[in-house]
Amino acid sequence: MNDPQTSKTEKSNPFEAVPIEVTVSVGRARPLIRDLLNMGENAVLTLDKRIEDPVDLYVGDQLVARGLLEEMEGDQAGQLVVRLTEIADLQNGIG
């Protein structure tokens, strides 16, 4: 008789171990080309979002989730992370 756990492990999808790249979008800017060309070091580009607004997570060009930016504490203080607040229904999108 097969152990259900062993059977499940043996049949696991090999694609589950393949890493994918997730892009986190914090906002967009729409400067005029002349303003963009005149920007130099220390220039400020204003985004269409506030610091407390959720960020969008994409795989390729598909929106897959939204979340809030946070900073890790303890040994990893300063490391930026995203706490997921919404997961997309990939057939119907995020409502």
N, CA, C and O atoms as CSV, one atom per row, in Angstrom:
chain,resi,resn,atom,element,x,y,z
A,1,MET,N,N,0.838,-1.188,0.000
A,1,MET,CA,C,0.000,0.000,0.000
A,1,MET,C,C,0.878,1.245,0.000
A,1,MET,O,O,1.824,1.330,0.784
A,2,ASN,N,N,0.585,2.202,-0.857
A,2,ASN,CA,C,1.376,3.424,-0.956
A,2,ASN,C,C,0.993,4.414,0.127
A,2,ASN,O,O,-0.183,4.584,0.449
A,3,ASP,N,N,2.000,5.059,0.680
A,3,ASP,CA,C,1.780,6.134,1.639
A,3,ASP,C,C,1.281,7.347,0.859
A,3,ASP,O,O,1.951,7.756,-0.090
A,4,PRO,N,N,0.136,7.948,1.208
A,4,PRO,CA,C,-0.405,9.084,0.445
A,4,PRO,C,C,0.563,10.256,0.368
A,4,PRO,O,O,0.613,10.933,-0.659
A,5,GLN,N,N,1.338,10.520,1.426
A,5,GLN,CA,C,2.295,11.619,1.405
A,5,GLN,C,C,3.405,11.362,0.391
A,5,GLN,O,O,3.766,12.260,-0.370
A,6,THR,N,N,3.948,10.149,0.371
A,6,THR,CA,C,5.003,9.799,-0.566
A,6,THR,C,C,4.483,9.881,-1.987
A,6,THR,O,O,5.162,10.401,-2.872
A,7,SER,N,N,3.292,9.376,-2.208
A,7,SER,CA,C,2.694,9.396,-3.535
A,7,SER,C,C,2.512,10.834,-4.023
A,7,SER,O,O,2.776,11.141,-5.185
A,8,LYS,N,N,2.057,11.712,-3.122
A,8,LYS,CA,C,1.836,13.108,-3.491
A,8,LYS,C,C,3.168,13.777,-3.845
A,8,LYS,O,O,3.241,14.531,-4.815
A,9,THR,N,N,4.218,13.507,-3.067
A,9,THR,CA,C,5.525,14.094,-3.325
A,9,THR,C,C,6.079,13.633,-4.659
A,9,THR,O,O,6.624,14.434,-5.418
A,10,GLU,N,N,5.944,12.358,-4.946
A,10,GLU,CA,C,6.461,11.811,-6.194
A,10,GLU,C,C,5.744,12.399,-7.401
A,10,GLU,O,O,6.340,12.536,-8.469
A,11,LYS,N,N,4.470,12.749,-7.242
A,11,LYS,CA,C,3.680,13.267,-8.355
A,11,LYS,C,C,3.676,14.792,-8.417
A,11,LYS,O,O,2.962,15.371,-9.235
A,12,SER,N,N,4.467,15.455,-7.557
A,12,SER,CA,C,4.437,16.913,-7.555
A,12,SER,C,C,4.896,17.446,-8.912
A,12,SER,O,O,5.703,16.829,-9.607
A,13,ASN,N,N,4.369,18.581,-9.253
A,13,ASN,CA,C,4.650,19.213,-10.532
A,13,ASN,C,C,6.078,19.766,-10.519
A,13,ASN,O,O,6.406,20.558,-9.636
A,14,PRO,N,N,6.934,19.378,-11.463
A,14,PRO,CA,C,8.318,19.866,-11.461
A,14,PRO,C,C,8.408,21.378,-11.668
A,14,PRO,O,O,9.419,21.984,-11.312
A,15,PHE,N,N,7.379,21.993,-12.232
A,15,PHE,CA,C,7.394,23.431,-12.457
A,15,PHE,C,C,7.254,24.219,-11.155
A,15,PHE,O,O,7.568,25.408,-11.113
A,16,GLU,N,N,6.781,23.559,-10.092
A,16,GLU,CA,C,6.623,24.249,-8.811
A,16,GLU,C,C,7.948,24.721,-8.246
A,16,GLU,O,O,7.965,25.643,-7.431
A,17,ALA,N,N,9.050,24.128,-8.647
A,17,ALA,CA,C,10.367,24.496,-8.129
A,17,ALA,C,C,11.090,25.509,-9.011
A,17,ALA,O,O,12.237,25.861,-8.734
A,18,VAL,N,N,10.434,25.981,-10.070
A,18,VAL,CA,C,11.055,26.946,-10.980
A,18,VAL,C,C,10.767,28.356,-10.463
A,18,VAL,O,O,9.603,28.714,-10.282
A,19,PRO,N,N,11.810,29.168,-10.221
A,19,PRO,CA,C,11.573,30.532,-9.745
A,19,PRO,C,C,11.008,31.423,-10.851
A,19,PRO,O,O,11.309,31.237,-12.030
A,20,ILE,N,N,10.189,32.388,-10.451
A,20,ILE,CA,C,9.681,33.377,-11.401
A,20,ILE,C,C,10.002,34.761,-10.858
A,20,ILE,O,O,10.235,34.934,-9.661
A,21,GLU,N,N,10.011,35.721,-11.734
A,21,GLU,CA,C,10.283,37.092,-11.316
A,21,GLU,C,C,8.967,37.823,-11.111
A,21,GLU,O,O,8.095,37.821,-11.980
A,22,VAL,N,N,8.837,38.451,-9.938
A,22,VAL,CA,C,7.674,39.259,-9.610
A,22,VAL,C,C,8.130,40.713,-9.606
A,22,VAL,O,O,9.100,41.066,-8.936
A,23,THR,N,N,7.427,41.549,-10.356
A,23,THR,CA,C,7.726,42.975,-10.401
A,23,THR,C,C,6.757,43.708,-9.489
A,23,THR,O,O,5.547,43.488,-9.559
A,24,VAL,N,N,7.278,44.574,-8.639
A,24,VAL,CA,C,6.448,45.356,-7.721
A,24,VAL,C,C,6.417,46.793,-8.232
A,24,VAL,O,O,7.451,47.457,-8.310
A,25,SER,N,N,5.231,47.260,-8.576
A,25,SER,CA,C,5.062,48.614,-9.094
A,25,SER,C,C,4.577,49.527,-7.972
A,25,SER,O,O,3.497,49.326,-7.417
A,26,VAL,N,N,5.385,50.528,-7.646
A,26,VAL,CA,C,5.019,51.445,-6.566
A,26,VAL,C,C,4.288,52.675,-7.077
A,26,VAL,O,O,3.710,53.415,-6.281
A,27,GLY,N,N,4.297,52.912,-8.369
A,27,GLY,CA,C,3.590,54.057,-8.916
A,27,GLY,C,C,4.095,54.402,-10.299
A,27,GLY,O,O,5.031,53.787,-10.810
A,28,ARG,N,N,3.462,55.395,-10.896
A,28,ARG,CA,C,3.830,55.842,-12.236
A,28,ARG,C,C,4.005,57.359,-12.221
A,28,ARG,O,O,3.416,58.067,-11.404
A,29,ALA,N,N,4.828,57.829,-13.141
A,29,ALA,CA,C,5.027,59.262,-13.334
A,29,ALA,C,C,4.800,59.568,-14.810
A,29,ALA,O,O,5.038,58.721,-15.671
A,30,ARG,N,N,4.343,60.778,-15.096
A,30,ARG,CA,C,4.093,61.180,-16.479
A,30,ARG,C,C,4.698,62.563,-16.737
A,30,ARG,O,O,3.973,63.527,-16.981
A,31,PRO,N,N,6.025,62.654,-16.682
A,31,PRO,CA,C,6.646,63.960,-16.944
A,31,PRO,C,C,6.640,64.266,-18.435
A,31,PRO,O,O,6.527,63.371,-19.273
A,32,LEU,N,N,6.762,65.535,-18.741
A,32,LEU,CA,C,6.961,65.932,-20.133
A,32,LEU,C,C,8.369,65.500,-20.534
A,32,LEU,O,O,9.268,65.450,-19.695
A,33,ILE,N,N,8.555,65.195,-21.796
A,33,ILE,CA,C,9.868,64.759,-22.271
A,33,ILE,C,C,10.918,65.828,-21.970
A,33,ILE,O,O,12.028,65.501,-21.550
A,34,ARG,N,N,10.576,67.115,-22.182
A,34,ARG,CA,C,11.568,68.177,-21.923
A,34,ARG,C,C,11.978,68.190,-20.458
A,34,ARG,O,O,13.143,68.436,-20.145
A,35,ASP,N,N,11.023,67.926,-19.543
A,35,ASP,CA,C,11.350,67.902,-18.113
A,35,ASP,C,C,12.231,66.702,-17.791
A,35,ASP,O,O,13.166,66.807,-16.998
A,36,LEU,N,N,11.934,65.573,-18.401
A,36,LEU,CA,C,12.729,64.364,-18.179
A,36,LEU,C,C,14.156,64.565,-18.683
A,36,LEU,O,O,15.109,64.143,-18.029
A,37,LEU,N,N,14.308,65.205,-19.839
A,37,LEU,CA,C,15.631,65.455,-20.408
A,37,LEU,C,C,16.456,66.421,-19.553
A,37,LEU,O,O,17.686,66.368,-19.561
A,38,ASN,N,N,15.776,67.299,-18.821
A,38,ASN,CA,C,16.470,68.281,-17.985
A,38,ASN,C,C,16.776,67.770,-16.585
A,38,ASN,O,O,17.416,68.467,-15.798
A,39,MET,N,N,16.329,66.564,-16.268
A,39,MET,CA,C,16.571,66.031,-14.929
A,39,MET,C,C,18.028,65.630,-14.768
A,39,MET,O,O,18.667,65.116,-15.686
A,40,GLY,N,N,18.510,65.877,-13.599
A,40,GLY,CA,C,19.874,65.484,-13.272
A,40,GLY,C,C,19.886,64.800,-11.916
A,40,GLY,O,O,18.841,64.465,-11.359
A,41,GLU,N,N,21.076,64.605,-11.403
A,41,GLU,CA,C,21.225,63.975,-10.096
A,41,GLU,C,C,20.452,64.777,-9.047
A,41,GLU,O,O,20.479,66.007,-9.047
A,42,ASN,N,N,19.774,64.073,-8.167
A,42,ASN,CA,C,18.954,64.632,-7.085
A,42,ASN,C,C,17.631,65.225,-7.559
A,42,ASN,O,O,16.925,65.847,-6.766
A,43,ALA,N,N,17.280,65.049,-8.824
A,43,ALA,CA,C,15.970,65.490,-9.300
A,43,ALA,C,C,14.901,64.631,-8.631
A,43,ALA,O,O,15.165,63.500,-8.223
A,44,VAL,N,N,13.707,65.174,-8.523
A,44,VAL,CA,C,12.592,64.465,-7.893
A,44,VAL,C,C,11.530,64.199,-8.944
A,44,VAL,O,O,11.115,65.108,-9.661
A,45,LEU,N,N,11.093,62.954,-9.034
A,45,LEU,CA,C,10.049,62.541,-9.966
A,45,LEU,C,C,8.830,62.158,-9.137
A,45,LEU,O,O,8.868,61.171,-8.402
A,46,THR,N,N,7.763,62.918,-9.245
A,46,THR,CA,C,6.566,62.694,-8.440
A,46,THR,C,C,5.744,61.556,-9.019
A,46,THR,O,O,5.419,61.551,-10.207
A,47,LEU,N,N,5.409,60.589,-8.166
A,47,LEU,CA,C,4.603,59.443,-8.573
A,47,LEU,C,C,3.127,59.708,-8.304
A,47,LEU,O,O,2.771,60.640,-7.584
A,48,ASP,N,N,2.278,58.874,-8.893
A,48,ASP,CA,C,0.836,59.034,-8.749
A,48,ASP,C,C,0.281,58.334,-7.506
A,48,ASP,O,O,-0.934,58.191,-7.372
A,49,LYS,N,N,1.152,57.898,-6.604
A,49,LYS,CA,C,0.697,57.198,-5.397
A,49,LYS,C,C,1.338,57.809,-4.163
A,49,LYS,O,O,2.364,58.487,-4.231
A,50,ARG,N,N,0.698,57.544,-3.040
A,50,ARG,CA,C,1.216,57.981,-1.748
A,50,ARG,C,C,1.906,56.802,-1.066
A,50,ARG,O,O,1.716,55.653,-1.464
A,51,ILE,N,N,2.691,57.081,-0.060
A,51,ILE,CA,C,3.477,56.048,0.615
A,51,ILE,C,C,2.588,54.956,1.230
A,51,ILE,O,O,3.004,53.801,1.322
A,52,GLU,N,N,1.380,55.311,1.648
A,52,GLU,CA,C,0.497,54.326,2.279
A,52,GLU,C,C,-0.371,53.559,1.273
A,52,GLU,O,O,-1.088,52.635,1.659
A,53,ASP,N,N,-0.315,53.928,0.007
A,53,ASP,CA,C,-1.108,53.247,-1.022
A,53,ASP,C,C,-0.554,51.847,-1.292
A,53,ASP,O,O,0.649,51.619,-1.162
A,54,PRO,N,N,-1.426,50.917,-1.667
A,54,PRO,CA,C,-0.942,49.568,-2.009
A,54,PRO,C,C,-0.080,49.589,-3.268
A,54,PRO,O,O,-0.223,50.462,-4.124
A,55,VAL,N,N,0.811,48.613,-3.362
A,55,VAL,CA,C,1.635,48.422,-4.549
A,55,VAL,C,C,1.058,47.267,-5.350
A,55,VAL,O,O,0.369,46.408,-4.800
A,56,ASP,N,N,1.336,47.243,-6.644
A,56,ASP,CA,C,0.841,46.182,-7.526
A,56,ASP,C,C,1.962,45.193,-7.807
A,56,ASP,O,O,3.101,45.592,-8.051
A,57,LEU,N,N,1.642,43.902,-7.774
A,57,LEU,CA,C,2.602,42.848,-8.079
A,57,LEU,C,C,2.237,42.229,-9.410
A,57,LEU,O,O,1.091,41.835,-9.627
A,58,TYR,N,N,3.214,42.142,-10.303
A,58,TYR,CA,C,3.009,41.607,-11.639
A,58,TYR,C,C,3.932,40.424,-11.893
A,58,TYR,O,O,5.069,40.396,-11.423
A,59,VAL,N,N,3.435,39.458,-12.636
A,59,VAL,CA,C,4.269,38.428,-13.257
A,59,VAL,C,C,4.108,38.689,-14.745
A,59,VAL,O,O,3.025,38.518,-15.305
A,60,GLY,N,N,5.199,39.106,-15.381
A,60,GLY,CA,C,5.090,39.584,-16.758
A,60,GLY,C,C,4.232,40.838,-16.743
A,60,GLY,O,O,4.510,41.765,-15.983
A,61,ASP,N,N,3.194,40.881,-17.568
A,61,ASP,CA,C,2.288,42.029,-17.548
A,61,ASP,C,C,0.954,41.702,-16.882
A,61,ASP,O,O,-0.013,42.452,-17.011
A,62,GLN,N,N,0.910,40.580,-16.172
A,62,GLN,CA,C,-0.314,40.136,-15.497
A,62,GLN,C,C,-0.304,40.573,-14.035
A,62,GLN,O,O,0.587,40.187,-13.278
A,63,LEU,N,N,-1.290,41.378,-13.635
A,63,LEU,CA,C,-1.439,41.768,-12.241
A,63,LEU,C,C,-1.856,40.539,-11.444
A,63,LEU,O,O,-2.887,39.937,-11.742
A,64,VAL,N,N,-1.070,40.154,-10.432
A,64,VAL,CA,C,-1.359,38.937,-9.675
A,64,VAL,C,C,-1.732,39.201,-8.225
A,64,VAL,O,O,-2.346,38.350,-7.581
A,65,ALA,N,N,-1.366,40.385,-7.694
A,65,ALA,CA,C,-1.678,40.670,-6.299
A,65,ALA,C,C,-1.436,42.143,-6.006
A,65,ALA,O,O,-0.856,42.869,-6.813
A,66,ARG,N,N,-1.895,42.567,-4.833
A,66,ARG,CA,C,-1.595,43.895,-4.301
A,66,ARG,C,C,-1.129,43.712,-2.864
A,66,ARG,O,O,-1.452,42.725,-2.204
A,67,GLY,N,N,-0.371,44.678,-2.406
A,67,GLY,CA,C,0.117,44.583,-1.037
A,67,GLY,C,C,0.647,45.913,-0.537
A,67,GLY,O,O,0.636,46.918,-1.247
A,68,LEU,N,N,1.116,45.891,0.714
A,68,LEU,CA,C,1.656,47.081,1.356
A,68,LEU,C,C,3.152,46.910,1.579
A,68,LEU,O,O,3.613,45.843,1.984
A,69,LEU,N,N,3.903,47.974,1.311
A,69,LEU,CA,C,5.340,47.935,1.556
A,69,LEU,C,C,5.597,48.012,3.054
A,69,LEU,O,O,4.970,48.792,3.770
A,70,GLU,N,N,6.531,47.187,3.511
A,70,GLU,CA,C,6.937,47.186,4.911
A,70,GLU,C,C,8.443,47.012,4.981
A,70,GLU,O,O,9.088,46.617,4.010
A,71,GLU,N,N,8.987,47.315,6.145
A,71,GLU,CA,C,10.405,47.118,6.391
A,71,GLU,C,C,10.567,45.997,7.402
A,71,GLU,O,O,9.881,45.969,8.423
A,72,MET,N,N,11.482,45.068,7.114
A,72,MET,CA,C,11.756,43.983,8.053
A,72,MET,C,C,12.377,44.567,9.312
A,72,MET,O,O,12.939,45.662,9.299
A,73,GLU,N,N,12.266,43.816,10.395
A,73,GLU,CA,C,12.857,44.230,11.667
A,73,GLU,C,C,13.912,43.227,12.080
A,73,GLU,O,O,14.108,42.216,11.407
A,74,GLY,N,N,14.588,43.495,13.172
A,74,GLY,CA,C,15.573,42.565,13.717
A,74,GLY,C,C,16.826,42.505,12.870
A,74,GLY,O,O,17.336,43.536,12.431
A,75,ASP,N,N,17.331,41.281,12.635
A,75,ASP,CA,C,18.574,41.083,11.894
A,75,ASP,C,C,18.485,41.577,10.456
A,75,ASP,O,O,19.505,41.894,9.844
A,76,GLN,N,N,17.277,41.645,9.916
A,76,GLN,CA,C,17.110,42.068,8.526
A,76,GLN,C,C,16.509,43.471,8.417
A,76,GLN,O,O,15.877,43.802,7.414
A,77,ALA,N,N,16.706,44.288,9.445
A,77,ALA,CA,C,16.172,45.651,9.436
A,77,ALA,C,C,16.638,46.378,8.181
A,77,ALA,O,O,17.799,46.278,7.784
A,78,GLY,N,N,15.724,47.101,7.572
A,78,GLY,CA,C,16.045,47.828,6.354
A,78,GLY,C,C,15.667,47.076,5.090
A,78,GLY,O,O,15.565,47.682,4.023
A,79,GLN,N,N,15.455,45.765,5.186
A,79,GLN,CA,C,15.054,44.967,4.023
A,79,GLN,C,C,13.598,45.276,3.703
A,79,GLN,O,O,12.738,45.207,4.581
A,80,LEU,N,N,13.324,45.609,2.471
A,80,LEU,CA,C,11.978,45.944,2.027
A,80,LEU,C,C,11.218,44.673,1.679
A,80,LEU,O,O,11.758,43.784,1.020
A,81,VAL,N,N,9.954,44.585,2.124
A,81,VAL,CA,C,9.091,43.438,1.834
A,81,VAL,C,C,7.705,43.946,1.446
A,81,VAL,O,O,7.382,45.114,1.661
A,82,VAL,N,N,6.896,43.067,0.876
A,82,VAL,CA,C,5.508,43.386,0.542
A,82,VAL,C,C,4.603,42.421,1.293
A,82,VAL,O,O,4.740,41.203,1.170
A,83,ARG,N,N,3.675,42.975,2.075
A,83,ARG,CA,C,2.659,42.155,2.756
A,83,ARG,C,C,1.434,42.112,1.849
A,83,ARG,O,O,0.800,43.140,1.611
A,84,LEU,N,N,1.100,40.927,1.342
A,84,LEU,CA,C,0.000,40.790,0.393
A,84,LEU,C,C,-1.341,41.078,1.065
A,84,LEU,O,O,-1.624,40.587,2.158
A,85,THR,N,N,-2.150,41.876,0.393
A,85,THR,CA,C,-3.472,42.219,0.909
A,85,THR,C,C,-4.591,41.734,-0.011
A,85,THR,O,O,-5.728,41.562,0.428
A,86,GLU,N,N,-4.269,41.513,-1.282
A,86,GLU,CA,C,-5.235,41.008,-2.262
A,86,GLU,C,C,-4.518,40.059,-3.211
A,86,GLU,O,O,-3.412,40.347,-3.669
A,87,ILE,N,N,-5.141,38.940,-3.502
A,87,ILE,CA,C,-4.626,38.003,-4.489
A,87,ILE,C,C,-5.603,38.002,-5.654
A,87,ILE,O,O,-6.814,37.897,-5.456
A,88,ALA,N,N,-5.086,38.117,-6.849
A,88,ALA,CA,C,-5.944,38.184,-8.042
A,88,ALA,C,C,-6.574,36.844,-8.340
A,88,ALA,O,O,-5.952,35.793,-8.187
A,89,ASP,N,N,-7.811,36.901,-8.767
A,89,ASP,CA,C,-8.462,35.760,-9.396
A,89,ASP,C,C,-7.983,35.874,-10.839
A,89,ASP,O,O,-8.444,36.746,-11.575
A,90,LEU,N,N,-7.066,35.006,-11.249
A,90,LEU,CA,C,-6.397,35.182,-12.537
A,90,LEU,C,C,-7.343,35.105,-13.734
A,90,LEU,O,O,-6.970,35.476,-14.847
A,91,GLN,N,N,-8.558,34.628,-13.510
A,91,GLN,CA,C,-9.522,34.612,-14.603
A,91,GLN,C,C,-10.335,35.902,-14.648
A,91,GLN,O,O,-10.755,36.340,-15.719
A,92,ASN,N,N,-10.559,36.517,-13.467
A,92,ASN,CA,C,-11.405,37.692,-13.411
A,92,ASN,C,C,-10.674,38.960,-12.958
A,92,ASN,O,O,-11.273,40.036,-12.936
A,93,GLY,N,N,-9.403,38.852,-12.601
A,93,GLY,CA,C,-8.630,40.017,-12.164
A,93,GLY,C,C,-8.931,40.394,-10.735
A,93,GLY,O,O,-9.668,39.703,-10.032
A,94,ILE,N,N,-8.347,41.508,-10.312
A,94,ILE,CA,C,-8.587,42.030,-8.958
A,94,ILE,C,C,-9.734,43.000,-9.058
A,94,ILE,O,O,-9.744,43.885,-9.913
A,95,GLY,N,N,-10.709,42.829,-8.173
A,95,GLY,CA,C,-11.906,43.657,-8.204
A,95,GLY,C,C,-11.673,44.913,-7.537
A,95,GLY,O,O,-12.575,45.748,-7.462
